[in-house]
Amino acid sequence: MEYEYSITATYDGDKSPHWIGRYDNALEAVNNFNKFIDYGFANEYLTVNLSEPSGKMHTKVFYANGTVGGK
């Protein structure tokens, strides 16, 4: 199966993602991207990226202090 969308979740600036999800449709990918709501088990922050087939990337950064950033 070929996947068009991917989600990665990376703790505290690690070089490798802690978790990777691959999806063949946008709806499932966006629904799973939206399930990330806090920093999880990261020490300082969790970075979550959703990549589209066009190359566009959506990013959310959850910080331990409760703030959220994104692009």
Residue pairs with C-beta under 8 A, 6 or more apart in sequence:
1 24
2 24
3 22
3 23
3 24
4 23
4 24
4 25
4 26
4 52
4 53
5 22
5 23
5 24
5 25
5 26
5 28
5 29
5 50
5 51
5 52
5 53
6 20
6 21
6 22
6 23
6 29
6 50
6 51
7 19
7 20
7 21
7 22
7 23
7 29
7 32
7 33
7 48
7 49
7 50
7 51
8 17
8 19
8 20
8 21
8 48
8 49
8 51
9 17
9 18
9 19
9 20
9 36
9 40
9 46
9 47
9 48
10 16
10 17
10 18
10 46
10 47
10 48
10 49
11 18
11 40
11 41
11 42
11 43
11 45
11 46
12 42
12 43
12 44
12 45
12 46
13 45
13 47
21 29
21 32
23 29
23 32
26 52
29 50
30 50
33 48
33 50
33 58
33 60
36 46
36 48
36 60
36 62
37 62
38 46
38 62
39 45
39 46
39 62
39 63
39 64
40 46
40 62
42 62
42 64
43 64
44 63
44 64
45 61
45 62
45 63
45 64
46 61
46 62
47 59
47 60
47 61
48 59
48 60
48 61
48 62
49 57
49 58
49 59
50 57
50 58
50 59
51 57
52 58
57 71
58 70
58 71
59 70
59 71
60 68
60 69
60 70
61 68
61 69
61 70
62 68
63 69
